[in-house]
Amino acid sequence: MDFELSPEQREIQALTREFADREIQPHAATWDREHTFPRDVFTKLAELGLMGACVPEEYGGAGTDFLSYILMLEELSRADAGVGVTVAVHTSAVTLPLLTFGTDEQRSRFVPPLARGEHLGAFALTEAEAGSDAGSLRTRAEPDGDGWRISGAKQWITNGRYAGTFLLFARTDATTAGARGVSAFVLDADDVQVTRDEEKLGLHSSITNDIVVENARVGRDRLLHEEGKGFRVAMQTLDGGRIGIAAQALGIAQAAYEVALAYARERHTFGKPIAEHQAIQQKLADMSMEIDAARLLVHRAAWLKDRGDPVTEAGAKAKLFASEMARRQTAEAIQILGGYGYTKEFPVERYYRDAKITEIYEGTSEIQRIVIARAILGLQAAGAARA
Ligand SMILES: Cc1cc2nc3c(=O)[nH]c(=O)nc-3n(C[C@H](O)[C@H](O)[C@H](O)COP(=O)(O)OP(=O)(O)OC[C@H]3O[C@@H](n4cnc5c(N)ncnc54)[C@H](O)[C@@H]3O)c2cc1C
């Protein structure tokens, strides 16, 4: 067993941290307050090759391994969780499934603009009546000549307003209910209308949209993978995507820990720094331990993915533990800062708001427990629950 990062992994980690400390972290509070989507940050990340992590160089990417990508997401999210999720959705929910499931022609056509950061990617699965139970989606793709006409409405689509490429799921077989009969399509922004910007508890530098597709004509060249096998694309995408969300949670918790630790050394009560009160020491010890444990789970899942091993169980465990840990420990960070923690003078209240979503998207904690239970009990998926 080797817990050392490779020189290349350390280099990507240091490069991202340096960029995040300079270009992201100083603006994060303002973006949060003003709900700014920092589009130019993604152009700059693309210049560093970081919008095409894990993408081979022949498709315009940086050709890194998955663990390097995960290290990068942690660093971005430590500075701003909204930037973290924008890159996570763009990469693991759009670019990588196009690489995995696309034909040579689809890879050459759709991946380079994403990997070079010219297009942002959006993953459009969720609908008003189809979240955890994604297989009940209603967006329809009606046969039309040798292609389809797609119509439907999707909800809470990260990057929707700024995306150039959508990976969108629609029902090609109206006679089949549930996961079977769903297909995956690659759509351009021209096919998609953005109808609403969602208002959220946090993650204000990320954009979350309702979108509508009306009678969009697509040819066979827009079908990703086989007809009727789109649910497999979605589930396999989420298996990997969850490791990214776990890294996002880890980055948020790490940021909260660093602020809490520094504050505990500075703030005095009863004649000494609060770090010298045992109650505060115990909180800091738990924070440090839980962050370590989450990081080990996240890195193990990424390492398995790099080996080409199944990651369904390991990814679900990493996401479940890291996201619940981030919610708990960002709350503890507020507690360590006392009244200041509740104000916008310090960033911990933002971390707390941002951490909460990691327990919900790319599969809620309840769904992660179902996935883990199925794996340990050797059960098949009974329904279409977002596994
Ligand atoms: C900010 C944000 C960004 C998002 N980005 C995207 C995106 O880019 N693309 C996309 O497609 N979607 C996106 N989503 C949607 C997200 O993935 C869903 O919200 C999530 O999967 C949960 O679905 P739901 O909200 O419909 O909850 P529901 O499925 O209605 O669940 C409600 C509650 O019931 C529980 N529950 C449901 N089924 C079961 C069960 N079988 N057993 C036990 N408990 C259960 C859930 O865990 C939850 O606690 C985003 C959501 C948000 C808020």
The ligand as an SDF file (V2000), in Angstrom:
LIG
                    3D

 53 58  0  0  0  0  0  0  0  0999 V2000
  -28.4500   22.6540   -6.6600 C   0  0  0  0  0  0  0  0  0  0  0  0
  -28.8850   21.4260   -7.4080 C   0  0  0  0  0  0  0  0  0  0  0  0
  -28.1940   21.0510   -8.5520 C   0  0  0  0  0  0  0  0  0  0  0  0
  -28.5980   19.9220   -9.2790 C   0  0  0  0  0  0  0  0  0  0  0  0
  -27.9710   19.6200  -10.4650 N   0  0  0  0  0  0  0  0  0  0  0  0
  -28.4880   18.6390  -11.2470 C   0  0  0  0  0  0  0  0  0  0  0  0
  -27.9790   18.4290  -12.5810 C   0  0  0  0  0  0  0  0  0  0  0  0
  -27.0270   19.0880  -13.0310 O   0  0  0  0  0  0  0  0  0  0  0  0
  -28.5640   17.4860  -13.3610 N   0  0  0  0  0  0  0  0  0  0  0  0
  -29.6060   16.7190  -12.9080 C   0  0  0  0  0  0  0  0  0  0  0  0
  -30.1000   15.8910  -13.6680 O   0  0  0  0  0  0  0  0  0  0  0  0
  -30.1100   16.8850  -11.6490 N   0  0  0  0  0  0  0  0  0  0  0  0
  -29.5830   17.8330  -10.8200 C   0  0  0  0  0  0  0  0  0  0  0  0
  -30.0910   18.0390   -9.5540 N   0  0  0  0  0  0  0  0  0  0  0  0
  -31.1570   17.1700   -9.0630 C   0  0  0  0  0  0  0  0  0  0  0  0
  -30.7070   16.2260   -7.9410 C   0  0  0  0  0  0  0  0  0  0  0  0
  -29.8660   15.2240   -8.4430 O   0  0  0  0  0  0  0  0  0  0  0  0
  -31.9740   15.6740   -7.2580 C   0  0  0  0  0  0  0  0  0  0  0  0
  -32.5040   16.7430   -6.5010 O   0  0  0  0  0  0  0  0  0  0  0  0
  -31.6860   14.4890   -6.3740 C   0  0  0  0  0  0  0  0  0  0  0  0
  -31.3390   13.3540   -7.1220 O   0  0  0  0  0  0  0  0  0  0  0  0
  -32.9080   14.1130   -5.4910 C   0  0  0  0  0  0  0  0  0  0  0  0
  -34.0930   14.0720   -6.2110 O   0  0  0  0  0  0  0  0  0  0  0  0
  -35.3830   14.8990   -5.6910 P   0  0  0  0  0  0  0  0  0  0  0  0
  -34.8830   16.2530   -5.3320 O   0  0  0  0  0  0  0  0  0  0  0  0
  -36.4400   14.7760   -6.7010 O   0  0  0  0  0  0  0  0  0  0  0  0
  -35.8030   14.1920   -4.3460 O   0  0  0  0  0  0  0  0  0  0  0  0
  -36.8440   12.9470   -4.2180 P   0  0  0  0  0  0  0  0  0  0  0  0
  -36.4190   11.8520   -5.1250 O   0  0  0  0  0  0  0  0  0  0  0  0
  -38.2270   13.4720   -4.3480 O   0  0  0  0  0  0  0  0  0  0  0  0
  -36.5710   12.5470   -2.7170 O   0  0  0  0  0  0  0  0  0  0  0  0
  -37.1430   13.2100   -1.5940 C   0  0  0  0  0  0  0  0  0  0  0  0
  -36.6790   12.4990   -0.3300 C   0  0  0  0  0  0  0  0  0  0  0  0
  -37.1120   11.1250   -0.3690 O   0  0  0  0  0  0  0  0  0  0  0  0
  -35.9880   10.2620   -0.2310 C   0  0  0  0  0  0  0  0  0  0  0  0
  -36.1910    9.0740   -1.0530 N   0  0  0  0  0  0  0  0  0  0  0  0
  -36.5520    9.0110   -2.3790 C   0  0  0  0  0  0  0  0  0  0  0  0
  -36.6390    7.7370   -2.7850 N   0  0  0  0  0  0  0  0  0  0  0  0
  -36.3080    6.9700   -1.7120 C   0  0  0  0  0  0  0  0  0  0  0  0
  -36.1880    5.5640   -1.4870 C   0  0  0  0  0  0  0  0  0  0  0  0
  -36.3860    4.6650   -2.4770 N   0  0  0  0  0  0  0  0  0  0  0  0
  -35.8630    5.1440   -0.2450 N   0  0  0  0  0  0  0  0  0  0  0  0
  -35.6180    6.0220    0.7470 C   0  0  0  0  0  0  0  0  0  0  0  0
  -35.6930    7.3510    0.6080 N   0  0  0  0  0  0  0  0  0  0  0  0
  -36.0290    7.8240   -0.6100 C   0  0  0  0  0  0  0  0  0  0  0  0
  -34.7980   11.0900   -0.7430 C   0  0  0  0  0  0  0  0  0  0  0  0
  -33.5760   10.5940   -0.2480 O   0  0  0  0  0  0  0  0  0  0  0  0
  -35.1580   12.4640   -0.1990 C   0  0  0  0  0  0  0  0  0  0  0  0
  -34.7950   12.5310    1.1590 O   0  0  0  0  0  0  0  0  0  0  0  0
  -29.6860   19.1410   -8.8030 C   0  0  0  0  0  0  0  0  0  0  0  0
  -30.3510   19.5100   -7.6240 C   0  0  0  0  0  0  0  0  0  0  0  0
  -29.9750   20.6350   -6.9440 C   0  0  0  0  0  0  0  0  0  0  0  0
  -30.7600   21.0330   -5.7110 C   0  0  0  0  0  0  0  0  0  0  0  0
  1  2  1  0
  2  3  1  0
  2 52  2  0
  3  4  2  0
  4  5  1  0
  4 50  1  0
  5  6  2  0
  6  7  1  0
  6 13  1  0
  7  8  2  0
  7  9  1  0
  9 10  1  0
 10 11  2  0
 10 12  1  0
 12 13  2  0
 13 14  1  0
 14 15  1  0
 14 50  1  0
 15 16  1  0
 16 17  1  0
 16 18  1  0
 18 19  1  0
 18 20  1  0
 20 21  1  0
 20 22  1  0
 22 23  1  0
 23 24  1  0
 24 25  2  0
 24 26  1  0
 24 27  1  0
 27 28  1  0
 28 29  2  0
 28 30  1  0
 28 31  1  0
 31 32  1  0
 32 33  1  0
 33 34  1  0
 33 48  1  0
 34 35  1  0
 35 36  1  0
 35 46  1  0
 36 37  1  0
 36 45  1  0
 37 38  2  0
 38 39  1  0
 39 40  1  0
 39 45  2  0
 40 41  1  0
 40 42  2  0
 42 43  1  0
 43 44  2  0
 44 45  1  0
 46 47  1  0
 46 48  1  0
 48 49  1  0
 50 51  2  0
 51 52  1  0
 52 53  1  0
M  END
$$$$
